[in-house]
Amino acid sequence: MPKIKTIMDGVVERIYHPTPGLMTGLAGYDAITSGIHKKQLTIIAGRPSMGKSALALDVALNLVHHDQVTAFFTMEDSSDMVVRRLLSKEAKISMTDIRDNTLDVNQREKLDGAASVLRDMPLVIDDTSALTGALLWQRIEYLKTKLDVEAVFIDYMQLFQVGDMNRQEGLESLSVLLKDAAKHFDVAMVVMSQLNREPDKRENHEPRMSDLRGSGGIEQSADIVSLLYRPAYYTMQEIDIDADDDGEAYIFIGKHKNGPTGKVKCGYVPEWMSFMDAPQGMKHSGDKEVF
């Protein structure tokens, strides 16, 4: 057991020579959180179709562009669909055009170029359905040993199998395991989580920490909780199903164990389902205090 002197020397060294987190590629978010961090559990939460998987893939893509070994566990989509979404993002080609194979010559060139780039990136995709916590631990241990994986993404928490425990207890136990895995394997753990229906009932539909499904355990274990909000999600559902997505998006940082919370203004490109820094001059509704 190390004495405080040993620990203190290391802490002081890291204060004066800090190791930055793994950058997400979103300047506003990174300014508040300094990215995602090894040994920490980051939660990305939202209602269905709000963009949890899209944001996670954006961040993962940014990491592998910087040669940071990344694993993406998807229990919802197939590995084929994940790769299609990555190709859409990298090539900036509409997912609809990819799905329907209505690509023109220019788009085909972009797609081939994106495939060439992505093919050699340090990304592992695992689409095993119905993972258990124990099985995930084994997979991460293997990836750490063989590839020295740095970041692990999981899409999404509520799809885990929790055995004989009730759902609430199971999610609480899983939250602890995910945080322990982040610390034990020295990886940044990024986990998607569903929100309950409460935002749908509010007049402004903005998410809150209390909206997390199984919120007690998830909130307690997480170092950072990010809540996604795209107003167009509700506009298209409640007012006009044919309404355009105007690219307005926000990330609410509801918990930040080692720093400030806040609200990050973002842009969103529905064609290839990507979050980005809000373009200059982009007018957003919502609260006045925006980072």
KAQUI-V886178 format. One record per helix or strand of 2 or more residues. SS is the DSSP state (A for helix, B for strand). FROM is the first residue (numbers start at 0). TO is the last residue. Records with the same first field share a line. If there is no record, write none. Layout:
SS=FROM-TO + FROM-TO
This chain:
A=3-15 + 26-32 + 51-64 + 78-90 + 94-99 + 104-118 + 132-146 + 156-158 + 166-184 + 197-200 + 208-210 + 214-220 + 230-237
B=40-45 + 69-73 + 122-125 + 150-154 + 187-194 + 223-228 + 247-255 + 261-268 + 273-276
